[in-house]
Amino acid sequence: MILKDLKVFSQNVQKNNFLINTVLEVNYNFDIIFIQEPLWITLRIIPSSENLEGILLLGVSSHPNWLIFARELCSPNDSPRVLVYINIRLSFLYFFLRKDIFNHRDILLVSFFNNNSVFWILNIYSDSLHSALKYLKDTEVNILNLLIMTGDFNIRDNIWDPSFPHYLVISNDLMTIVDLFNLELSFPTNHVSTRYSDLNSRSNSVIYLMFLRSRSTELNNHQIYPDLRLSLDHASLSVMIAIENKNINEVKYSIAKNSEEEANFIKEVSIAIKKINISDLSNISKLEEVVNSLTSSINSVWNKNSKHVKITKYSKSWWNKECNCALNNYRTTRSLKDWKMFKSKVKSSKHNFFDTKIQEIANKRCGPWELMNWVKKYKLPAIEAIKYNGQQCLELGDL
């Protein structure tokens, strides 16, 4: 397949890891996903030579089909508020996190190579103090080929929100940054709000913005999806960004094992085989007719029951039709009951999938050690700190 553009999706998840998992699973057809306000959680306790109880390892939601780019977590109180997920099928483009240029918890700059050129993408979260914008304004850099700058800017202004009658001073700083990066404000194809308030005293607003290359074809062509925000008050954005052509074999046809489609495929192929007329195979020409007829029938049945899938090194997933149906049902009704039902379906699908994998590895293949790859090996501390009067001796003078 020829990749003529990058398909980008952006969402503020408001510190909800369940919704990050849902976004990653549902939007597998996107190339890049921008996340703002992720939740950093304790993944495990790792051994430490300085602390007998170990050190907390913090992280965010991961997915086997997505590469995570995030600034290093310096402390729990300074956790990064922006992430970028890159579809693993694009890993050959050599994406790099460029914190050597911008080192800020609310700014994430990523570069990648394509056809001997360097391209850039920028994810931003601007808090109520607008610290990210002030940092960008005070940092002098010269970045060429910046494709997109998007995120939650938390700025209401009449420039992009006609329902708001005022003009804010901070917008000057934002537009100065936009000009320096040779970008332009992109207006959506559907002019709707990006943030929705549950309070009658507060109106909906437009604070989720997208800036694209100046005079590019994708300008004013991005979309806002208020119906995809699930339980969030922020709508999601998406856009197609044109880049140079590159050959990527990323799609194939497949039928899931033990599925209804597999049963139908076997049934219809069996019927096609039974219908073959083999009464007259007196010469090569007639034999070829029979073979071609069977080939045509099988291809027709295959195209009828198979579906497009993305090629990755992971061939199975816990996400199934029941999850899709529950998600679509919640998007239609937006009721609390259907939201709980969706979460319950996701939880049960995960349990069933991984229980099946555990039984397959432990009983069928008789290789329980293979399960160690899921949790990694727990290495014991190489040394244990010496203690004196209950205090650890960490320096020579403590001995």
C-alpha positions in Angstrom: 0.0 0.0 0.0 1.2 3.5 -0.8 1.1 5.8 2.2 0.2 9.3 0.9 -0.6 10.8 4.2 -0.6 10.5 8.0 -3.9 10.0 9.8 -3.7 11.8 13.1 -6.1 11.5 16.1 -6.1 13.8 19.2 -7.9 13.4 22.5 -7.8 14.8 26.0 -8.6 11.8 28.2 -8.8 13.7 31.6 -6.6 11.2 33.5 -8.7 8.2 32.5 -6.6 5.1 31.6 -9.7 3.0 30.6 -10.5 5.6 27.9 -6.8 5.6 26.7 -7.1 1.8 26.2 -10.4 2.3 24.4 -8.9 5.0 22.1 -5.9 2.8 21.2 -8.1 -0.2 20.5 -10.8 1.5 18.5 -8.6 3.8 16.4 -6.2 1.1 15.1 -6.6 2.6 11.6 -4.9 5.9 12.6 -1.1 6.4 12.3 -0.5 8.8 15.2 -2.6 9.5 18.4 -2.0 12.6 20.5 -3.1 12.3 24.2 -3.4 15.1 26.7 -3.8 14.7 30.5 -3.0 11.0 30.8 -3.0 9.2 34.2 0.4 8.0 35.5 -0.1 4.9 37.7 2.1 2.5 39.6 3.0 -0.4 37.3 5.1 -2.3 39.9 7.7 -2.0 42.6 11.2 -2.5 41.4 14.2 -3.6 43.6 16.6 -1.0 44.8 19.9 -1.1 46.6 19.0 2.1 48.4 15.5 1.2 49.5 14.6 -2.2 51.0 10.9 -1.7 50.1 11.8 -1.0 46.4 11.0 1.9 44.2 7.7 2.6 42.5 7.7 2.3 38.7 5.2 4.7 37.3 3.8 4.5 33.7 0.9 4.9 31.4 -1.3 2.6 29.4 0.5 0.6 26.7 -0.7 -1.4 23.8 1.2 -4.0 21.7 0.3 -2.2 18.4 1.4 1.3 19.5 4.8 2.8 20.4 4.7 5.3 23.3 6.6 8.6 23.3 6.7 10.5 26.6 9.0 12.7 28.5 10.8 11.0 31.4 8.9 11.1 34.7 11.1 13.1 37.1 8.7 13.0 40.1 5.0 12.1 40.7 4.2 15.8 41.1 5.8 16.6 37.7 4.3 13.9 35.5 4.1 14.7 31.8 0.7 15.8 30.6 1.2 14.9 26.9 1.8 11.6 25.1 2.2 10.5 21.5 1.4 7.0 20.3 2.8 5.8 17.0 1.3 2.9 15.1 3.9 0.1 15.2 3.6 -0.5 11.4 5.3 2.9 10.9 8.3 2.2 13.1 10.6 2.0 10.1 10.3 5.8 9.8 12.5 6.2 12.9 10.5 8.3 15.2 12.5 10.2 17.9 11.5 12.1 21.0 13.3 15.5 20.9 13.5 16.6 24.5 16.9 18.1 23.6 14.9 20.9 21.9 11.8 21.2 24.1 12.1 19.8 27.7 8.7 20.6 29.3 6.0 18.4 30.8 3.3 19.9 28.6 5.2 19.8 25.3 6.1 16.8 23.2 8.1 17.2 20.0 8.7 14.1 17.9 10.7 13.9 14.6 10.7 11.2 12.0 12.5 10.5 8.7 10.9 9.9 5.4 12.6 10.0 1.9 15.7 11.6 3.3 13.7 14.4 4.9 13.0 15.2 8.6 9.4 15.9 9.7 8.1 17.1 13.0 4.9 16.7 15.1 4.1 18.7 18.2 1.6 17.8 21.0 0.7 20.5 23.6 -1.3 20.9 26.8 -1.7 24.4 28.0 -2.8 24.7 31.6 -4.6 27.6 33.3 -1.2 29.4 33.7 -0.3 28.8 30.0 3.2 27.7 31.1 3.7 25.7 27.9 3.0 28.7 25.7 5.3 30.9 27.7 8.1 28.3 27.5 7.7 28.1 23.7 7.8 31.8 23.3 11.0 32.1 25.4 12.7 29.2 23.5 14.4 30.2 20.3 14.4 27.3 17.8 14.2 26.9 14.1 12.1 23.9 13.1 11.4 23.2 9.4 8.7 20.8 8.2 6.6 20.9 11.3 3.5 19.1 10.1 1.1 19.7 13.0 0.7 21.4 16.3 -2.4 20.4 18.2 -3.7 19.9 21.7 -5.8 21.4 24.5 -4.8 25.1 24.7 -7.5 26.2 27.3 -7.9 29.6 25.5 -11.3 31.0 24.5 -11.0 33.6 21.8 -13.3 35.1 19.2 -10.8 34.2 16.5 -11.8 30.5 16.7 -14.9 30.6 18.9 -17.6 33.0 17.4 -19.8 32.4 20.5 -17.1 34.1 22.7 -17.2 37.9 22.3 -13.7 38.7 23.7 -10.1 38.7 22.6 -7.4 37.5 25.1 -3.9 38.8 25.3 -2.4 35.2 25.6 -3.7 34.6 22.1 -1.0 37.0 20.8 1.7 34.7 22.3 0.0 31.7 20.7 -0.2 33.3 17.2 3.4 34.5 17.5 4.5 30.9 18.1 2.4 29.7 15.2 4.0 32.2 12.9 7.5 31.2 14.0 6.7 27.6 13.1 5.2 28.6 9.7 1.8 27.2 10.7 -1.8 28.4 10.3 -4.9 28.0 12.4 -7.0 25.2 10.8 -10.8 25.6 11.0 -12.8 22.3 11.1 -15.2 21.1 8.4 -17.9 20.9 11.1 -18.0 24.0 13.3 -19.0 22.6 16.7 -17.7 23.0 20.2 -14.7 21.0 21.5 -15.4 21.2 25.2 -18.9 20.5 26.6 -20.1 21.6 30.0 -22.5 19.7 32.2 -23.4 23.0 34.1 -26.2 25.2 32.8 -24.3 28.2 34.0 -21.3 27.5 31.7 -21.6 27.3 27.9 -19.8 25.0 25.6 -16.5 26.3 24.2 -13.8 25.8 21.6 -10.4 25.4 23.3 -9.1 22.3 21.4 -7.2 23.7 18.4 -5.2 22.4 15.5 -2.4 24.3 13.6 -1.1 22.9 10.2 1.5 23.9 7.7 0.9 27.2 6.0 -0.9 27.0 2.7 -1.1 23.2 2.9 -3.9 21.2 1.4 -5.0 19.8 4.7 -5.7 23.3 6.2 -9.4 23.8 7.3 -10.1 20.1 6.6 -9.8 18.6 10.1 -12.9 17.2 11.9 -14.3 17.4 15.4 -16.0 14.3 16.8 -18.3 15.3 19.8 -20.0 11.9 19.6 -16.8 10.0 20.3 -16.0 11.7 23.6 -17.7 9.0 25.6 -17.8 10.1 29.2 -15.4 13.0 28.6 -16.2 16.6 28.2 -13.6 17.1 25.5 -14.3 16.2 21.8 -11.7 14.5 19.7 -10.0 15.8 16.6 -8.6 14.1 13.5 -6.9 15.1 10.3 -5.2 13.6 7.2 -1.7 15.2 6.6 -0.1 14.7 3.2 3.5 13.5 3.1 5.7 11.9 0.5 4.7 8.5 -0.9 6.1 5.5 0.8 5.4 1.8 0.2 4.0 0.0 3.3 2.4 -3.4 3.2 0.1 -2.7 6.1 -3.2 -4.4 5.1 -4.2 -8.0 4.5 -7.4 -10.1 4.4 -8.0 -12.5 7.3 -10.6 -14.6 9.0 -10.5 -14.9 12.8 -10.0 -18.5 14.1 -13.1 -20.1 15.6 -15.3 -17.3 14.4 -18.7 -17.3 12.8 -17.0 -16.2 9.5 -14.6 -19.2 9.6 -17.6 -21.6 10.0 -19.4 -19.9 7.1 -16.2 -20.0 4.9 -15.7 -23.8 5.5 -19.4 -24.5 4.9 -19.5 -22.5 1.6 -16.2 -24.0 0.3 -17.5 -27.5 1.1 -20.7 -26.8 -0.9 -18.6 -25.4 -3.8 -16.4 -28.5 -3.8 -19.5 -30.8 -3.9 -20.9 -28.9 -6.9 -17.8 -29.5 -9.0 -18.6 -31.5 -12.2 -15.8 -34.1 -12.6 -17.7 -36.3 -15.0 -15.6 -35.2 -18.0 -11.9 -34.7 -17.4 -10.7 -36.2 -20.6 -8.2 -33.5 -21.5 -6.1 -30.7 -19.9 -8.4 -27.9 -21.1 -11.4 -29.3 -19.3 -9.3 -29.9 -16.2 -8.2 -26.3 -16.2 -11.8 -25.2 -16.5 -12.7 -27.2 -13.4 -9.7 -25.9 -11.4 -10.4 -22.3 -12.5 -14.1 -22.6 -11.5 -13.1 -23.9 -8.1 -10.5 -21.2 -7.6 -13.1 -18.5 -8.5 -15.6 -20.0 -6.1 -13.1 -20.1 -3.2 -12.0 -16.5 -3.9 -15.6 -15.3 -3.9 -16.3 -17.1 -0.6 -13.0 -15.7 0.9 -13.8 -12.1 0.0 -17.3 -12.5 1.4 -16.2 -13.7 4.8 -12.8 -12.1 5.4 -12.0 -8.6 6.5 -9.2 -6.1 6.3 -6.7 -6.2 9.2 -3.6 -4.2 9.9 -0.3 -6.1 9.8 1.5 -6.1 13.1 3.7 -8.7 14.9 0.8 -9.3 17.2 -1.8 -11.5 15.6 -4.5 -11.6 18.3 -6.4 -9.2 20.4 -8.9 -9.3 23.3 -11.1 -6.7 21.6 -14.1 -8.4 19.9 -17.5 -7.8 18.4 -19.2 -7.6 21.8 -16.9 -4.7 22.8 -17.7 -2.9 19.5 -21.5 -3.4 19.9 -21.4 -2.2 23.6 -19.3 0.9 22.5 -21.6 1.8 19.7 -24.6 1.3 21.9 -23.2 3.8 24.5 -22.4 6.3 21.8 -26.0 6.1 20.7 -27.7 6.4 24.2 -24.9 8.0 26.3 -26.6 6.5 29.4 -24.8 5.6 32.5 -26.2 2.1 32.3 -24.8 1.5 28.9 -21.4 3.0 29.9 -21.2 0.5 32.8 -22.2 -2.3 30.4 -19.4 -1.3 28.0 -16.8 -1.3 30.8 -18.1 -4.7 31.9 -17.8 -6.2 28.4 -14.2 -4.9 28.0 -13.3 -6.4 31.4 -14.9 -9.8 30.6 -13.3 -9.9 27.1 -9.8 -9.3 28.6 -10.3 -12.0 31.2 -11.6 -14.5 28.7 -8.8 -13.8 26.2 -5.9 -14.0 28.7 -7.4 -17.0 30.5 -7.5 -18.8 27.2 -3.9 -17.9 26.5 -2.8 -19.1 29.9 -4.6 -22.4 29.5 -3.1 -22.8 26.0 0.4 -22.2 27.1 0.2 -24.1 30.4 -1.7 -27.2 29.2 -1.6 -27.5 25.4 2.0 -26.4 24.8 3.2 -27.3 28.3 5.5 -24.3 28.5 4.5 -22.3 31.5 7.8 -20.4 31.4 6.5 -18.6 28.3 4.2 -16.6 30.7 7.2 -15.0 32.2 7.4 -12.7 29.2 4.2 -11.0 30.3 5.5 -9.9 33.7 9.3 -9.9 33.0 11.8 -11.5 35.3 11.9 -10.1 38.8 15.6 -9.5 39.5 16.7 -9.4 43.1 19.0 -6.6 44.4 22.6 -7.3 43.6 23.6 -6.0 47.1 21.8 -5.2 50.4 22.7 -1.9 52.2 24.5 -2.2 55.5 22.6 -0.8 58.4 23.8 0.7 61.7 21.4 1.7 64.4 18.6 1.3 62.0 20.1 3.7 59.4 21.5 2.6 56.0 25.1 3.2 55.4 25.2 4.7 51.9 28.5 6.6 52.0 32.0 5.8 53.3 31.6 8.3 56.2 28.5 6.4 57.5 30.6 3.3 58.3 
